[in-house]
Amino acid sequence: MSDWFSTAVAMQREILNAQQAQMDAARKMLDMGQELHDLQRAGIEASEANMRAWKRWTKMWGGG
């Protein structure tokens, strides 16, 4: 049987390991959120460029 102090140290080590795993998971989620944000921004920029192209095309052919 181990003494109380050794048990407390082992418990604290397990708590720290669990907290580290939680922090790692949170970092992954934040990184994925940033990637999603970047993807959305790229989509917005592409749609804006597409709209500019259509406006130029219609202007060239006598539209709007």
Buried (B, 14 or more C-beta within 10 A) or exposed (E): EEEEEEEEEEEEEEEEEEEEEEEEEEEEEEEEEEEEEEEEEEEEEEEEEEEEEEEEEEEEEEEE
